Amino acid sequence: MNKTATSISQLFPLILVLLVTISLLVGLIGGILFLDHVGIETPTVKVAQVIPAQTTPESTALMDPVGMWIAPDWASVEAEPNAEDIKYGRELIVNTSEYLGPQGKVMRISNGLNCQNCHLQAGTAPLGNNYSAAKSTYPKVRGRSGKSEDIQMRINGCFQRSLNGEALANDGKEMKAIVAYMEWLGKDVPKGEVPKGAGIYELPLLDRAADPIKGKSIYEKQCVSCHLADGQGVMKGNGTGYIYPPLWGEHSYNQRAGLFRISRFAGCVKANMPFGVTYENPMLTDEEAWDVAAYVNSLDRPARDFPHDWPDISKKPMDHPFGPYSDGFSEEQHKFGPFQAIKAASGK
């Protein structure tokens, strides 16, 4: 009996240490689970790892950011002699509908879209259809009109097509303000030059036609949270314009707008969509961008005729969706592709 008691007394410290150790382990694990439950990250040990080249920002960026055009510092506007015009011009770009839309407080001449719905971040986003080259490249001859266009004519082209509205008076306050803002944005760009990141990203061509059916699936996965299932977007609470614009239907761009060419729509989507994406970290594959563009541009929108467009039909872009054409390719192929043969035939 004494020997047994002695053995138990000798084991007692070991049992106590074991119980303490188990208690500490249980407490540690419980603490980690609790922190994880409430969303607090626990410290981790960093282990060196090899990241595949295709996942690094340098390799996924659509364009090297070095040398990319950057808009002038907005704070510097106050030093400009026409500062008030520039500020009003920016306001018109950002809140076009509030001033010039269906319930506009200045005029009612457009469909409710804002210019920055297509020209992102008030026309300053790299590869977001920005205005960096407006001052340096206009006036210029354009194939659509077949004549030299000044910047005012180009702006009114957007009002009549993308905004499905009416033209502004060239000598009116609103036109002067918009021109002042665009010219201020491009004030440091030498005449005749197109800065890096101007306009819309040129997406590599597919070896097949863009597919609206595949595009519908992509739209449902990636686009409905902003533009909604019916494509009609999200209106501001006060009804003065759209936070996220309608992509088809009576309040969207009409069939003669630049974005009705799927290469333009696909390039814009690739570099800027879904919301939060930039050219430095795109999300959609090239095929997905082409297909979702095909889907959106296969749906109904306002039709409008401009009978004097393309006086020389050989100047039509490969994806201009309406004939006649100077080649033997169908209207369907001109709209959805494949485009390689069309491009080769044009010699461009």
CORQUI-V676441 format. One record per residue. RES is the residue in one small letter. PSI is psi as a letter, one per 40 degrees, with the letter a starting at -180 (NA if undefined). Layout:
RES|PSI  RES|PSI
This chain:
m|d  n|d  k|d  t|d  a|d  t|d  s|d  i|d  s|d  q|d  l|d  f|d  p|d  l|d  i|d  l|d  v|d  l|d  l|d  v|d  t|d  i|d  s|d  l|d  l|d  v|d  g|d  l|d  i|d  g|d  g|d  i|d  l|d  f|d  l|d  d|d  h|d  v|e  g|e  i|h  e|h  t|i  p|i  t|i  v|h  k|h  v|h  a|h  q|i  v|h  i|h  p|i  a|d  q|e  t|e  t|i  p|d  e|d  s|d  t|e  a|h  l|d  m|i  d|h  p|e  v|h  g|e  m|h  w|h  i|h  a|i  p|i  d|h  w|d  a|d  s|e  v|d  e|d  a|e  e|i  p|d  n|f  a|d  e|d  d|d  i|d  k|d  y|d  g|d  r|d  e|d  l|d  i|d  v|d  n|f  t|d  s|d  e|d  y|d  l|e  g|a  p|d  q|f  g|i  k|e  v|d  m|i  r|g  i|e  s|i  n|e  g|e  l|i  n|i  c|d  q|e  n|d  c|d  h|g  l|i  q|f  a|f  g|f  t|e  a|h  p|h  l|f  g|f  n|f  n|i  y|e  s|d  a|e  a|d  k|d  s|d  t|e  y|i  p|i  k|i  v|h  r|h  g|d  r|d  s|d  g|e  k|i  s|h  e|h  d|i  i|d  q|d  m|d  r|d  i|d  n|d  g|d  c|d  f|d  q|d  r|c  s|d  l|e  n|f  g|a  e|i  a|i  l|i  a|h  n|d  d|e  g|i  k|d  e|d  m|d  k|d  a|d  i|d  v|d  a|d  y|d  m|d  e|d  w|d  l|d  g|f  k|d  d|e  v|h  p|i  k|h  g|e  e|i  v|h  p|i  k|h  g|e  a|i  g|a  i|i  y|h  e|h  l|h  p|i  l|i  l|i  d|e  r|i  a|i  a|i  d|h  p|d  i|d  k|d  g|d  k|d  s|d  i|d  y|d  e|d  k|d  q|e  c|d  v|d  s|d  c|d  h|e  l|i  a|d  d|e  g|e  q|e  g|a  v|h  m|i  k|i  g|d  n|e  g|e  t|e  g|a  y|h  i|d  y|h  p|i  p|h  l|e  w|i  g|a  e|e  h|e  s|a  y|i  n|i  q|e  r|e  a|i  g|d  l|e  f|e  r|h  i|d  s|d  r|d  f|d  a|d  g|d  c|d  v|d  k|d  a|e  n|e  m|i  p|i  f|h  g|e  v|i  t|i  y|d  e|e  n|g  p|i  m|d  l|i  t|i  d|d  e|d  e|d  a|d  w|d  d|d  v|d  a|d  a|d  y|d  v|d  n|e  s|e  l|i  d|i  r|i  p|h  a|h  r|h  d|h  f|g  p|e  h|e  d|i  w|g  p|d  d|h  i|e  s|e  k|e  k|i  p|i  m|d  d|f  h|h  p|e  f|h  g|a  p|i  y|i  s|e  d|a  g|e  f|i  s|i  e|d  e|d  q|d  h|d  k|d  f|e  g|a  p|i  f|e  q|d  a|d  i|d  k|d  a|d  a|d  s|d  g|e  k|NA
